[in-house]
Amino acid sequence: MKTVSLKNDSDESCCEPMSMNNYGYGLRIYLNSDACEKLGITKPIKAGTRVEIKASAIVTQSSETIDNDDSPTDVSLSLQITDMGLAAGGVVRDAAKLLYGSGD
């Protein structure tokens, strides 16, 4: 399975004016203590640590918007993650720059 960056283009970040998040809504996962326990996480993982996740999900909602012009069809999906595994890797040297850009 190939991975691709889901980081927004600079003009797309306008949709969340009060947020410095360069990634779209719904791309952040919060794991409560029960979920961490199920995944075998017994101690906090340092912020900035890159983790690999493998997940299975079910499509809960799907939509398609067809414009009358020549632009491509817009498709969106809602996914409910049902199963997931997590493995911690090394610490990203400049996680803030990776997540939020250089600030230029």
WOBEL-V605429 format. One record per pair of residues at least 24 apart in sequence whose ideal C-beta (glycine too) atoms are under 7 Angstrom apart, sorted by sequence separation. I is the first residue (numbers start at 1). GAP is how many residues later the second one is. If there is no record, write none. Layout:
i->[I,I]
gap->[GAP,GAP]
//
This chain:
i->[57,58,57,55,56,56,55,55,54,53,54,53,53,51,52,51,51,52,51,49,50,49,50,49,50,45,48,48,46,39,48,22,22,22,20]
gap->[24,24,25,26,26,27,28,29,30,31,31,32,33,35,35,36,37,37,38,39,39,40,40,42,42,43,43,44,45,47,47,77,78,79,80]
//
